[in-house]
Amino acid sequence: MTVLALVELDGAEPADASLRALTLARGLGDPSVAAVVFADSANVPTSALAGYGVTDAYVIEPGSLHGYAPQAWARALAGLATETGTTAVLAAGTDRGHEVLAHLGAITGLPMAANCTHVTPDGGQTHRLVRHRWAGLLLEDAVLEAPLALVTVATDSVAAVPTETPADIQLHVHKPELAEADLVVRAVESLAGAGGASLATARVVVGGGRGVGGPDGFAPLEELAGLLGGVVGVSRVVTSEGWRPHKQQVGQTGTKITPELYLACGISGAIQHIAGCAGAKHIIAINTDPGAPILAHADYAVIGDLHQVVPALAAALREGNKEG
């Protein structure tokens, strides 16, 4: 059996959410795990993929498909699934993972199961699933009946576990057969954003809430995120006030994040926000209120004014970079 896994990149490495999807893919019986990467072949992190059990990496280079085009990506996956005799296609439960597999479902006419935490082949053309519903408040047991299982993996419930022995990996450059209609919707990333991680895949997220004070107050957070190699996230009240776009919202009605570090600045920590950041490995809260709910979920807390603490952190990082 072969399982295809869509792998998103965070800079030069596989995104953490994709490593979680690869870990789940290895558990589907005894499959051969193949990664699908949309990048230049010279930039495919083969050693990292081999460490997570990938035996084959199919690369769609920019010359064949430039930028992010969800329907075209899905078309490429459909072609590879037929070519390799795939039994399942997996992706991380990120914005792109959900969107591409939804398009793949539309192309193939097959159902797609989102935010799965366990997937077990049940013989024939069925898979038993456990998946998140209601933003993870409910776990649903389900059976997926399809000749090709289409699954996204909940980003905050499957640990990324490398194999004990890295696989021998082969690299294949794949040129998908695309129709003109597949490229009608396409996002061509600017140079400034080409290397940046998305909110769902970032290893560091600097979050800002009401305590930031307004749109102009996010400049120090942007600088700090840049120094840490991360991205900025926000609470729901920030988007409600129109200070930042919804795509940056962390929470039940926004994006669920799984970074190594979440630095929450001026965020009180409503239950909807905690539902979105609970998957972070480490949470540091900066808040003037020692009774803020987020402190109960934080590994470390700084009781102080973020307008003083954040610039001080940025200055220390800049000084450290000079010395390094």
N, C-alpha and C positions, 0 to 999 in steps of 0.2 A: 504494500500500500504506500501511496505517496500523499503527503500533506503539504499544501502550499501555504506559506505565511508571508503576508505583506509586511515588509520591514521598513519603518520610517527611520530617518537618520537625524541625529542631534549633533550637528557639526560633522565631525569625521567618524563618529561612533554610532552604533545602533541606539535608538531611543530606548530608555528604560522600559516604557510601555510595550515596545516590540519584543524586548527580551522576555518579558512576562508571557507574551503570546507564544513565543518559541518554546518556553518551558512547558506550557500547557499542550502545545502541539506534540511534544515528545511523548506525552502520556497517552496518546490515542492508540493503544495497543502497541504494535511494534512498527511504526511507520518510518519511512524515509522522509526526512523533513527537508523541504526545499524553500529557500528564501527568494522573494521577488523584491528587487531593489530598483528604484527609479533614480539613477545617478550615473555618472561617468564610471566606466569599469575600473579606472585607475584609483577611484575613491571608494571602492567597496571594501568595507572592513572585514575581509575574509577570515582573519584569525579570530576576531571577536565572534563572528557567526559560527565558526567551527567549534568554538568553546561552548556553544549552546546546542550542539548536535546537528547543525546544518550540513548536509552532504553535498547539496548543489545550490548554487546561487545563480538565479536568472536575472540578468541586468538589462534594463531598458534605458539606453543612453539618451542624453539630450538631443543627439542628432536624429533619433527616431521620434522622440516626443519631448518637447521642451516645455517646462513649467508643469503646473498641476492642473490636470484636466480629469475630473472624477469619472466621467463616462469612458474616456479613453483608457484610463488606468484599469477600469473594470473590464473593458474589452480585452486588454492585454492579459488580465488574469483568466478570463474565460478561454482565450486561446491556449494559454499554458495549461489550464486544467484539462482540456481535451488532449493536448499533446502528451502530457505526462501521466494520464490515467489517474488523476487525482481523486481521492475520496472525500477530501475536506479542504476548504480554503478558510484560513484564519487571519484576522487582523486585530490589532490593539483597539480597545474601545475608545479611540480618540475621535475628534471631529472628522478627520480624514478616513480613519478606519470604518466608521459607521457609514459615511457617505459613499465610499467606494464599494463596500459590500452591498449596500442598498441598491446601487446601480447594477452590480453583478446579479443580484436577485431579479431585477427587472429584465436584464438581458437574457438570463437563462430560464426565467419563469419559475424560479425555485424560492422557497421561504428562507429568510435570514433570521437567525437568533442572535439578539444583541446582549452584551454585558454578561457573558457566561463566566461562571467560576469553576465548573467541572463539566467535562465532555467525555462520555464513554461510549465507544462503539457497541452496539447491541445486536450485531449480526445482520447480514443483509444490508438494507439501505436505511437503517435507523440508528440514531444516536440518542442516548439519554443525557439530559442536560440539567444543570442547576444554574439559574441565572438571576440577576438582580432585577427586581421590580420596585417601583416607587422609590427611586434614587437609593436603592440598597436597603430600604427598610423592610423589604419582603424578599425572601428567597423562594423561587418557583421551581418545582420539579416538572420537567416537561420531556416530551419525546419528539424529536425532529425526524420526520420521515421524508427522505429525499435521496436521490442517487448521488448528489453532491451536497455535503453539509457546508453551509455558509455561516460562519460564527465570528462574532467579535468578543474579545476577552476583557472582562472587567479589569480596569487598570489598577484598582486598589485592593484586590483580593487574591491575586496569584503572585507569589514571590518569584523573582528572577533567580533561577538556580542553574549555574553552569554544569556541564557534564564533568564526570571525573576524568574522562579521556576525550580530548577534542577529536572531532571527526575529520576524515580526509575530505576536503571540500574541492569541488570542481566549479569553475566559473564558466557560465554560458552567456554570450551576448545574444539577446532575443530582440527581434524586430517585429513588433506586432502589426497585424493587418487592421488598419483603422479606416473608418469611413469619415467623410468630411463632417458629418453631423456629430461625430464623437468629439470634435474639437471646438464646437460652438461655444461651450463654456470652458474657459481656460484661464488660470491665474499664472502670470509670469512674474516671479518674485524679483524684486529689485535687489541690486547688489548689496544694499545696506541690510536687507533682511534675509539674504540667502543663507547665511550661516547661523541664523538665530533659531532657537528652539521654539516650538509652540508651547502654549500654556500647559497643555495636557502631557507633554513629553519632557519639559524642562527639568533639569536636575536641581536648579535653584529658582525659587519664586519669592519675590519681594512684594508683599501684599500691602495695600493701602486702604484705609476705611475713612469714616467720617472725620476722624481726628486729623487727617491730612489737611483739611480746611478748605479745599477748593481745587480747581483744575491746576492752578499754578504751583500748588504744593507738591505735585508729583515729580517735579524736576529732580530733587535730591534722590527720590526713590529710583528714578530711571538711571541716574548716575551710579547708585549703589548696585543696582541689578547688573549694569554693564561691567562694573569692576569684579563682580562675583561670577560673571558668565551666565547670568540668569535672565529672567523676564519679569515684568510687572504684572501682578494680578490685583483685583479689587473686590470689595464687598458689594452686596446688592444695592446698598444705599448710595454708593458712588455712581453706579449706572443710573439709578432712579433720578438722581440729581442732574444727570447729564454731564458729569465731570469727565467720564471715560466711557469708551464703547462697551457694549454688552459682551463682546467676544473676550474681554479681559476679566469677566466676572467669575469668581470662584464660589461654588456653592451648589445647592440642590437644583437651582434653576439656571446654573451656569456650567462651569467646567469642573469636573472632579480631578484633582491633581495628586501626583505621587512623587514629589521631588525628594531629593536627599535632605534638602533644607527648605523650610518655609519660614520666612521672616515676616511676621504679621505686625504692621505698624498702624497704630491708631484704630484697630479693629476690635469691637467689643466681643464678638464671637457668638452671634445668634446661632441657633441649632441648625438652620439652613446652611450657614457658612461652614460650620464644623463638619457637616455631611460632605462638603466638597474638599476639605483639606485633611480629613482624618487619615488619609493614606500617606501623608508625608512621614518620612522616617524621623525627622527632627523638626520640632516647632519652637521657634523663639518669638516671644511676644514683647513688643515695646508699647507700653500703655501708661498713661498717668493714673489710671484707676486700678488700685490693687485688688478690687473686687470684680473686675471684668471677667465674664464667663470664660473667655478664651484662655485665661491663665490656668484653669483647671485641666486644660488639654495640652499646655505647653511644657516642653522639657526644661526650658529656661525662660526667665522673664526679666525684663529691664523695666523697672518702675520709673518712668521719666518722660520728658517731652521729646517726641520723635523729631521735632524740628531742631533739637540739639543733639540727640543721639545719632540720628542717621548721618548728618554731615561729619560728625566725629568719626564714625565708622568708615565713611568714605575717605576721609583724610588719612586715617591709619592704613587703609589698604593702598592708597596711592603712595604713601611713604614706604610701605613694605615692598611695593613693586619697584620703586627706585633702588632700594637696597639690594633687591634680588637681581 
